[in-house]
Amino acid sequence: MRAIAAAAVILLGAGCGTSAFTPRPKLRNPDLISWTNGPSSAPDGWVLGGPGTGTVRTGPALPGGRRFGAIVSATSGDMALYQDVDDAHLAIGHAFKFEAWVRATSPGVAQLTINAGQRLFTSGWHSGSGGWELLTSAGTVPPGVTTLRFHAWARNRSEVEVGGFSLWLDPAPDTALRNLDLAAWSGGEDAPPDGWGLGGEGSGAVRRGPRGAPGAAFAAIVAGTRGDVALYQDLGDAHLLAGRRFSFQTWVRTETAEAVQLAVSSGSSRFFSRWHPGDGAWELLIANGAVPKDARTLRVDARARSGSLMEVGGSALWIEPAPHSGRQWIALGALVLCLAVGLLIPTTRRAAFDVLRRELQPASSGRPLDGGRRWLSPERFLLVAGSLAGLAFALLTPPLQTPDEPAHFFRAFAVSEGRVLPEIRVIDGRQFVGARIPKSFLRMQDAVGLWELPFHPERKFDPDSRLAQLSKPLAAEDREFIDFGAPSRYAPIPYLPQALAIAAGRVAGLSPLVLLYLARMANLLCWVAGMWFAIRIAPVFKWGLALLALSPMSVFLAGSASPDVVTNWLSFVLVAAFLNATFGGDTPLRRVEIARLVLLAFLLSLCKQVYFVLSLMLLLVPARKLRGVPRRALLLAGLVALQLAATVVWTDLAIKDHPALHAGSNPAEQMALVLGDPLRMIGVLLRTHRVYGSFYLSSFVGNLGWLDVALPHWLIVSYLFVALISSIFFGIPRGILKASHRLLLLAIAASAWSMVLGYHYLIWTKVGAPVIDGGMGRYLIPLSPLAFLAIAGGSVGSSGEPIKLRLAAFLSLVLGSALFYTVQRYYA
């Protein structure tokens, strides 16, 4: 156990120094707006000092819309306007950039410097041209630093004007773009908004539009007169972001099809969003990618092609937090490699198990904690930890701030009224799929800031808005047709818990927000009961199931109105039922046990059709327990046929006439392309994992909110590491899983995952695209028991008795940390 503990300490120690937080150090009064001591003294937060004498006074306005400058006059020697920033230890190892606008009439007198412990960082000199110049000093915060001192110098008895200070700390996704909501138009209504430019290969004009654009104070109306014209903004120093993923999103609308899209240009690469459908409605376009290594500037733009007209609303840019340093990844890789090599050598493997037997005492050893160990079964721990953490997530996560929760909530409301089949409507020549929903739902989502929070980490949730909505009437008779999008394709099964709770709330006349919380609570209750039952009936791998069920992403979803919750616990119960049928005794299965397997597999396939492949776990069950190989094959064939028939019926009833989910997607054309060149699909899958592999892993463990509450790397890596080690050493008793069983489990998991991505390639991705869009790591949760079972081993006991306190403590730490980052994101 000491070896495992040492490995965990190394891993956690490596991660804790590189957690992906947004550093706290920041400048006070950077725009020199506040001068409470008067115009002839230093601005608030700043100090005048240096090896000379001099004065400072308020100066005129600066470039970039800053209100004031500061005029620093050195009557003797050198004088500086400086500021000390504490808590610099929080930014150790992070890149920084300190900038200021400076004006001087002599060369070699105006300069910026940063004192960081024993290190000094300097900018270049002002040219002495008499004009405003932006000086920059950049570097990396060195170890051991507690305070950073930022100077703007006037040297050699000179007079210098300074202002418009800014401090960029890596990562800084919340300050990457300027004037995101298009509120500032200091150049006038017929000029580009502040921070944005108008350019492109063609020509055109931009003017301020009306209020009411999504995510913006005003719309920006861009009219092209010739060729392509774009509203753009540049993000400098993109080389500091090389290798990181980004997501740029903007609300746009136009009445011309395939004329408006987003683009991100970086180095030699360009990334595009889908086309706007041209229906005149506001659409949220998203361009994703990774910053290339040759990037110097990141240019984001919304472009109108061929002289078309578009309106632009609010924008957001998310940039992946700073990655770990290479040394820590090398150390982690070396640790994993040594562990893997050691386990492959029979002598080393036997020695490791011998050490574990000696170190881990049985439950009757007489130690003081034995009573806690006997009480702490995996199902009891899940019942307590899952309930408490799930309830905390349900209450702390702002309303509608889980993936696609608005559409899922609306769909559950329709199901609660018995409207199982979605309604198709044609509005202005375009098809929509949804239902008539009370307008009070829309007022509620606007009041709680549905579209204001995602990808805006600088914005926080206002709890008062929630309190105000708790008593708002439902007004169910006043309705509006709402398009559901992808949730309209789901069968009603995964919405039943939410729908039953909403139905009870409707009868009681509760408000829309209370109905949402009832849906969350019903989902959480069913999830806890389902996961508890799965662990209860599993004869082996109990702690493995508990550990996977209690991942931050799994518990976070459990406290939402998402249909993925039902899919997750149903899959765990199905896997546990198959394990029970395989290892739960030698007697033939009773009809009721077979019927349970069939019912679970059938319900799971109705939640998400591609998971029907989990029924192949029936091949694990010994043929003698199903009264022979022919009967087992007949049962499997009948089960798969039943699942496929249900899929065909649901598709014919509810999906076949649905419009494409995205412009450029066409399931029939995409299927023809795949069937015409099946080998090409292998390349698409490999390329997709190369582009999104790290995202799949991070969003499997925990990428919360609207995928914009990223948990730190140390938490994600440590969770995966502990899950891997626990499965290898303590998953199941040694020898009960044959090599053929392990290969079958891996094949089922890989096939199901490939089908999940293939499904998104058909319905979500543009025809012929080289990578698959829409895949999420949370879709791996139902498959995770199979993958970890395939590598499970150990001889310490089927329930992991000797290590359960350690696993419980670790899971408590992980869930507590996830809750902390959730609170920090939405409230701190």
Secondary structure, 3 states (H helix, E strand, C coil): CHHHHHHHHHHHHHHHCCCCCCCCCCCCCCCCCCCCCCCCCCCCCCEEECCEEEEEEEECCCHHHCCCEEEEEEEEECEEEEEEECCHHHHCCCEEEEEEEEECCCCCCEEEEEEECCEEEECCCCCCCCCEEEEEEEEECCCCCCCEEEEEEECCCCEEEEEEEEEEECCCHHHCCCCCCCCCCCCCCCCCCCCCEEECCCEEEEEECCCCCCCCCCCEEEEEEECCEEEEEEECCHHHHCCCEEEEEEEEECCCCCCEEEEEEECCEEEECCCCCCCCCCEEEEEEEECCCCCCCEEEEEEECCCCEEEEEEEEEEECCCCCCHHHHHHHHHHHHHHHHHHHCHHHHHHHHHHHHHHCCCCCCCCCCHHHHHHCCHHHHHHHHHHHHHHHHHHHCCCCCCCCHHHHHHHHHHHHCCCCCCEEEEECCEEEEEEEEEHHHHHHHHHCCCCCCCCCCCCCCCHHHHHHHCCCCCCCCCEEEEECCHHHHCCCHHHHHHHHHHHHHHHCCCCHHHHHHHHHHHHHHHHHHHHHHHHHHCCCCHHHHHHHHCCHHHHHHHCCCCCHHHHHHHHHHHHHHHHHHHHCCCCCCCHHHHHHHHHHHHHHHHHCHHHHHHHHHHHHCCHHHHCCHHHHHHHHHHHHHHHHHHHHHHHHHHHCCCCCCCCCCCHHHHHHHHHHCHHHHHHHHHHHHHHHHHHHHHHHHHEECCCCEECCHHHHHHHHHHHHHHHHHHCCCCCCCCHHHHHHHHHHHHHHHHHHHHHHHHHCCCCCCCCCCCCCHHHHHHHHHHHHHHCCCCCCCCCCHHHHHHHHHHHHHHHHHHHHHHHHHHCC
